[in-house]
Amino acid sequence: MKKSVLSILAVAVSGASAAAADLPSRKAPPIVPVTAPPLWTGLYLGVNAGYAFSGSSDVDVGIYRITSLAMAPPTGLSVASAIGAGGQYSANADGFIGGGQIGYNWQFSGNWVVGFEADIQGVAGASQKTTSSNAFQPAPQQFQMIATTVTATRSLDYLGTARGRIGYLVTPTLLVFGSGGLAYGGVGSNLGIFQAVTTGMPVNPGFGSTGGYSTTRVGWSAGGGLEWMFLPKWSAKLEYLYYDLGSFTYPGSWLGATHTFDGSALFINGVSATTRFDGHIVRVGLNYHIDWGIPAPTVAKY
C-alpha cells in the first residue's frame, strides 16, 4: 500500500515539474535611466553690481577766430584767448554701476552653451575738472595777458547692452564664456570758459563761453567671464566688459571781448568741444534659472 502511494506522489510531482517547464518565462522589465534635462538650458533673471572705468577722459577744446577787429590785430587778444582756453581737459566718468539682466541659455553637445543676454545698469559716473591759466599774446604785444578758467564735465548716467554669449563647461557647473553685441548709454558733457584781460587794454572785465550736449549714444560691447552654478537654479558670475559709445563734438557760444568805451567787440572766437565715451566694466552678478521651455524627461512604460 505504501509503495502504491509513493508511486502516485512521484508521478504527480514529475508531472507538475514538466508542466512548469512548458510555461513561458517572464522577466522583469529593464531599468531605463531617466536623463535629466541640460543643467544650463533655459531662461534666467539676475542682478549685477560693479565698477565702470573710463577709457577716454579728455574733453578737447578747440578755439578758432571768427573775426578780429582793427583794435585787436591777428597776433592780439584773440590769439591769447585761444592759447588760454584751447587744449585737453581730463574729466573721467568712473563710478559704481549696478542693475539687472535677463537672458536665455541653450546647452548642446554636452559642454557647449550659447545664449543671449540683455542688461541695463545705472551708473554713478560723473566728473568735473576746473583748470586756471594765464596766457600772453604773442610778440610784440606781450604786455597783454588773459586769465582763463575752464570747467569741463563728463557724465555717464546709464548703460545697457544686448549681447550674444558662447561658453564652454570646464565642469558641469563652471562655465567659461565670451560675449559681444550692442551697447547703449546716456552720456553728457558740458564746457564753461571764463576769461578776463588783466593788463594792457580798456576791456570789459570778463567774458566767456558755455556749451553742452546730452543724449543716448549707441555703440558696441564685448567681454567675457566665469559663471558658477553653485546650487540648482542659482549661479554667480564674474564678468569683464568693454564698451564704446563713440565720440561727438558740440559747439560753445562765441567767446569775445568788448571795449569799455562803447561796448564794441574787440574779437570773437568760436568754440568747440570733442569727447569720447568708452570704458571698462568689472562686475559680479547673481542669476536665478527658470525651467521655462525645457521638456520634462520621458520615462518608458511597460
Secondary structure as UniProt FT lines:
FT   HELIX           2..22
FT   STRAND          42..54
FT   STRAND          58..68
FT   TURN            70..71
FT   TURN            74..75
FT   HELIX           77..85
FT   STRAND          87..90
FT   STRAND          95..108
FT   TURN            109..111
FT   STRAND          112..136
FT   TURN            139..140
FT   TURN            142..143
FT   STRAND          145..171
FT   TURN            172..173
FT   STRAND          174..197
FT   STRAND          207..231
FT   TURN            232..233
FT   STRAND          234..259
FT   TURN            260..262
FT   STRAND          265..290
FT   TURN            292..293
//
